[in-house]
């Protein structure tokens, strides 16, 4: 009985009022993506509300597909993958990250996605190759530091590896 009450309370904490959801559907992508407050996808993700965050991202993407650029759609897919990966749901995250890649994307973006996928798949040689491609186009980037974290902590979960301390 107590477990059921705890699960019900957790589900309630992760649900958003329909009015808040509807309001977000009309936001520009930039406003939606950077939204602060309790009803943004980043806040939901940070509160451990993975499914609610993914649902919100998917709903926004479906409602705004016609006005989003290809870059924005790829970034949205990447955020879905990150949300799932942060929750330890690698198998579900990989298809979202795959959707974040496209031949027309920048070399920097493609290398970042490739590195993320290689890490999740445990493919060290592909990860090193993607790191080399990324460093060639964005050597001082914060994303390169995340890729280096994936290399330094290959057996860690996504969150730990993304912020794994890297020797200078």
Protein Blocks (a to p, Z undefined) as FASTA:
>chain_A
ZZmmmmmmmmmmmpccfklmmmmmmpcfklmmmogcjkbmklmmmnopmmlmmmmmmmmm
mmmmmmpcfklmmmmmmmmmmmmmmnopamlmmmmmmmmgcfkbcfklmmmmmmmmmmmn
opaklmmmmmmmmmmmmmmbmklmmmmmmmmmmmbcfklmmmgccdZZ
